[in-house]
């Protein structure tokens, strides 16, 4: 009788140990999963940030291009105006000369 009791106790102990080990493993797995999840979240955040930065850069570039275009247009206009003025002046001069003659 005693012997069987001892054996039973041993088996119980073994079972308990197994259960504890299983629990530990589960906890470890959970921890690992958490770590992985956090890493994934971080990666996602980084990706989002990168995307945002890229978008901002693109926008800035577009704005710069627009500004450049505007400047060019303005310059062209100015040049045209100058040319017109010059032409007018020339015409006037010619007229004056004619008058003089």
ROFIDREN-854110 format. One record per residue (C-alpha): residue number from 1; residue in three letters; z, x, y. Coordinates in Angstrom, 1 decimal. Each point is the difference from the previous one (the first is absolute). Layout:
% ROFIDREN-854110
(NUM; 'ALA'; (Z; X; Y)),
...
//
This chain:
% ROFIDREN-854110
(1; 'UNK'; (0.0; 0.0; 0.0)),
(2; 'UNK'; (1.1; 2.7; 2.4)),
(3; 'UNK'; (-3.1; 2.0; -0.7)),
(4; 'UNK'; (-2.3; -2.9; 0.8)),
(5; 'UNK'; (1.8; -0.7; 3.2)),
(6; 'UNK'; (-0.4; 3.6; 1.1)),
(7; 'UNK'; (-3.7; -0.2; -0.9)),
(8; 'UNK'; (-0.4; -3.1; 2.0)),
(9; 'UNK'; (1.7; 1.5; 3.0)),
(10; 'UNK'; (-2.3; 3.0; -0.3)),
(11; 'UNK'; (-3.0; -2.3; -0.1)),
(12; 'UNK'; (1.3; -1.9; 3.0)),
(13; 'UNK'; (0.6; 3.2; 1.9)),
(14; 'UNK'; (-3.6; 1.1; -0.8)),
(15; 'UNK'; (-1.3; -3.3; 1.1)),
(16; 'UNK'; (1.9; 0.2; 3.2)),
(17; 'UNK'; (-1.2; 3.5; 0.7)),
(18; 'UNK'; (-3.6; -1.1; -0.6)),
(19; 'UNK'; (0.4; -2.9; 2.4)),
(20; 'UNK'; (1.5; 2.2; 2.6)),
(21; 'UNK'; (-2.8; 2.5; -0.4)),
(22; 'UNK'; (-2.5; -2.8; 0.3)),
(23; 'UNK'; (1.7; -1.2; 3.2)),
(24; 'UNK'; (-0.2; 3.5; 1.4)),
(25; 'UNK'; (-3.6; 0.3; -0.8)),
(26; 'UNK'; (-0.7; -3.4; 1.6)),
(27; 'UNK'; (1.9; 1.1; 3.1)),
(28; 'UNK'; (-2.0; 3.3; 0.1)),
(29; 'UNK'; (-3.2; -2.0; -0.3)),
(30; 'UNK'; (1.0; -2.3; 2.8)),
(31; 'UNK'; (0.8; 3.0; 2.2)),
(32; 'UNK'; (-3.3; 1.5; -0.8)),
(33; 'UNK'; (-1.8; -3.2; 0.7)),
(34; 'UNK'; (1.8; -0.3; 3.3)),
(35; 'UNK'; (-1.0; 3.5; 0.9)),
(36; 'UNK'; (-3.6; -0.7; -0.9)),
(37; 'UNK'; (0.1; -3.2; 2.1)),
(38; 'UNK'; (1.4; 1.8; 3.0)),
(39; 'UNK'; (-2.7; 2.7; -0.4)),
(40; 'UNK'; (-2.7; -2.7; -0.2)),
(41; 'UNK'; (1.4; -1.7; 3.1)),
(42; 'UNK'; (0.0; 3.3; 1.9)),
(43; 'UNK'; (-3.5; 0.7; -1.1)),
(44; 'UNK'; (-1.1; -3.4; 1.2)),
(45; 'UNK'; (1.7; 0.4; 3.3)),
(46; 'UNK'; (-1.7; 3.4; 0.4)),
(47; 'UNK'; (-3.3; -1.4; -0.8)),
(48; 'UNK'; (0.5; -2.8; 2.5)),
(49; 'UNK'; (1.0; 2.4; 2.7)),
(50; 'UNK'; (-3.0; 2.1; -0.7)),
(51; 'UNK'; (-2.3; -3.0; 0.2)),
(52; 'UNK'; (1.6; -1.0; 3.3)),
(53; 'UNK'; (-0.5; 3.5; 1.3)),
(54; 'UNK'; (-3.6; 0.0; -1.0)),
(55; 'UNK'; (-0.6; -3.3; 1.6)),
(56; 'UNK'; (1.6; 1.2; 3.2)),
(57; 'UNK'; (-2.1; 3.2; 0.0)),
(58; 'UNK'; (-3.1; -2.1; -0.5)),
(59; 'UNK'; (0.9; -2.2; 2.9)),
(60; 'UNK'; (0.7; 2.9; 2.2)),
(61; 'UNK'; (-3.3; 1.6; -0.9)),
(62; 'UNK'; (-1.8; -3.3; 0.8)),
(63; 'UNK'; (1.7; -0.2; 3.3)),
(64; 'UNK'; (-0.9; 3.5; 0.8)),
(65; 'UNK'; (-3.6; -0.6; -0.9)),
(66; 'UNK'; (0.0; -3.1; 2.2)),
(67; 'UNK'; (1.4; 1.9; 2.9)),
(68; 'UNK'; (-2.5; 2.8; -0.4)),
(69; 'UNK'; (-2.8; -2.6; -0.1)),
(70; 'UNK'; (1.3; -1.6; 3.1)),
(71; 'UNK'; (0.3; 3.3; 1.8)),
(72; 'UNK'; (-3.6; 0.9; -1.0)),
(73; 'UNK'; (-1.2; -3.3; 1.3)),
(74; 'UNK'; (1.8; 0.5; 3.2)),
(75; 'UNK'; (-1.4; 3.4; 0.4)),
(76; 'UNK'; (-3.5; -1.3; -0.6)),
(77; 'UNK'; (0.5; -2.7; 2.5)),
(78; 'UNK'; (1.2; 2.5; 2.5)),
(79; 'UNK'; (-3.0; 2.2; -0.6)),
(80; 'UNK'; (-2.3; -2.9; 0.4)),
(81; 'UNK'; (1.6; -0.9; 3.2)),
(82; 'UNK'; (-0.2; 3.5; 1.3)),
(83; 'UNK'; (-3.7; 0.1; -0.9)),
(84; 'UNK'; (-0.6; -3.3; 1.7)),
(85; 'UNK'; (1.8; 1.3; 3.1)),
(86; 'UNK'; (-2.0; 3.2; 0.0)),
(87; 'UNK'; (-3.2; -2.0; -0.4)),
(88; 'UNK'; (1.0; -2.2; 2.9)),
(89; 'UNK'; (0.9; 3.0; 2.1)),
(90; 'UNK'; (-3.3; 1.6; -0.8)),
(91; 'UNK'; (-1.8; -3.2; 0.9)),
(92; 'UNK'; (1.9; -0.2; 3.3)),
(93; 'UNK'; (-0.8; 3.6; 0.8)),
(94; 'UNK'; (-3.7; -0.6; -0.7)),
(95; 'UNK'; (0.0; -3.0; 2.2)),
(96; 'UNK'; (1.7; 1.9; 2.7)),
(97; 'UNK'; (-2.5; 2.8; -0.3)),
(98; 'UNK'; (-2.8; -2.5; 0.2)),
(99; 'UNK'; (1.5; -1.5; 3.1)),
(100; 'UNK'; (0.3; 3.4; 1.5)),
(101; 'UNK'; (-3.6; 0.6; -0.6)),
//
